[in-house]
């Protein structure tokens, strides 16, 4: 083997006998060696000439058989006769195309000129050389001498390989280097070496770092030319690099072009495509006055405030731009002549985050708006259905909500914005959880997670929403750890971020139940008070929180205080309304329905033998707008009332049915909420023995006992009566003697 020093000195002249033999054996009259800079074209031509003269000028003279074509756009005409020439891809030779048409030309390109394993076999550590160079001739010297010459290589690539490449092609090349597996326009990559494969070619892998640096440096240098800057931005838009393109337009003062690019990307939906950080940079790049006046930018500001949980600020932004009418969603949606479609549509979306009672007139206005959206506008049509499904959830119209979710999913899938598809599956999981189908909810939650993982930007807010939903699903199945951990560590961040009323409702229900069961009534009430403080500015969810507090008091055995709290609520649903029974089956407002159930629960516990109570519960059960949890709870109260009124057999049938349904749905949390009633119902040996004959029922009751603190059972196991246990619980929660006496119907003495 030759001396190593000689090998290093002559590394660039490593002879390739096999390639030389191939070319010499080719019978074509014209051999074209066309390759990029650094591929060793001139060295190969010298090896082929083997000492014969090589023409190096504008056009060969005197019958030269070898021509090293100058690196320029156009050279002389192709001479006649046998010829081997080496040229760059961008150099044009008149007559060459004609010769190719007549079959007189053979070509050898970049891939042919790469060193092979056989070429490297004569050198030390050939495998290492191949991995370090990818076969690229210009890297061989540095690899053999083990020198780091990335800066020099970057300059070489800029000057000799990339300087002639148009800016649009450089942008496409940079995108290819970043992700070769993505879809790329092959036409934009024409003339660049080793491109087109779904995996980066070894030759490109070897120079990827310097190649990326060279491409970026060249693009940065061209940015000083306004025309080049525009060409770069236009190419970026075509490749989906909209944030970068807008930044370039902004840097050159092309404000309207930047705005038009933003509008083409969906305006406010830019935040879903590219994430909150890119959205913030985009907004801050526009002049302040433009942000205040241009409708698209105003709506972008508004959606940014929503995503930060600042709904009151959103309203302030809209009122400043559109006037006081912006606060009235009905007025905005109904006035097509005064308000643009963009504003009316955004005002519809804003209702998604506002806590309001759905009425048919608003729904009619919403569907009238849908008629104005083109059939192929999947972004806006999907967002319409995604908003409407939230409205239907609130109205307890779950089949319609699920249908709207299906429509939203179809449209969003076509937009290829995965974070939007995430919202749909998150909503579908919420729907199923309200319907008592925790297993199906978990399927949609998993789909939502897949969409979230597919997003190209970080989405901490969305990840938090999903964590909460998963924790609620776990809790419904009897696993409390995830929810209590979320409440301890993530609640503040969640409450201060983007909030949907349907998800807030789940949070209030499951959060207060978990804290009440595993800690204390005081902890559950403190949790609700934190929500009051958080939402005080916007006055959202106030009634929902108050009603939930009544239930918490009931769960804490503070029935008198619960009744007082319920009586203070300023709703038309009073105890007298419920006792009258009229309209219970027709209630469809979320808060009114919840309050009616609270009063029925109160009566079932405090006055279970009241004449006419069973028909009242039955009327409530006829209401089609109850959630699965509400329906299951009412059925348990019904069984409790039947037993207390002497119908033990009926109570057993009802309870067995409800427990079986809950077991099949995996709804342990529902049963945990009604633990005081279940404890009383299963206190007698006869009832317990009857229920235990059903294996499904026996297992679910065992699960309920294992997942909750069983505070009532603790008292009984200590030999206390039910009344004594209630007194101890009330004292542990800080109840005064007077309140305890009222609860038990006793005097303080």
Secondary structure, DSSP 8 states (H G I E B T S, - for coil): ---HHHHHHTGGG---HHHHHHHHH---SEEEEE--TTS-HHHHHHHHHTTS--B-SSS--SS-SEEE--SSSEE----SSSEEEEE-TT-EETTHHHHHHTT-EEEE-HHHHS--HHHHTTSSSHHHHHHHHTT-GGGHHHHHHT---HHHHHHHIIIIIITTS-HHHHHHHHHHHH-TTS---GGGGTTSTT-SSSS--HHHHHTHHHHHHHHHHHHHHHTTSHHHHHHHHHHHHHTT-HHHHHHHHHHTT-HHHHHHHHHHTTGGGHHHHHHHHHHHHHHHTS-HHHHHH-HHHHHHHHHHHHHTT-HHHHHHHHHHHH-GGGG-HHHHHH-TTTS-HHHHHHHHHHTTTS-----HHHHHHHHHHHTTS-TT-HHHHHHHHHHHHHHHHHTT-HHHHHHHHHHHHHHHHHHT-HHHHHHHHHHHHHHHHHTT-HHHHHHHHHHHHHHHHH-SS--HHHHHHHHHHHHHHHHHTT--HHHHHHHHHTHHHHHTS---HHHHHHHHHHHHHHHHHHT-HHHHHHHHHHHHHHTTTTTTTHHHHHHHHHHHHHHTT-HHHHHHHHHHS-SS--HHHHHH-TTGGG---HHHHHHHHHHHHHHHHH-TT-TTHHHHHHHHHT-TT--HHHHHHHHHHHHHHHHHTT-HHHHHHHHHHHHHHHHHHT-HHHHHHTHHHHHHHT-SHHHHHHHHTSHHHHHHHHHHHHHS--HHHHHHHTT--HHHHHHHHHHHTT--HHHHHHHHT----
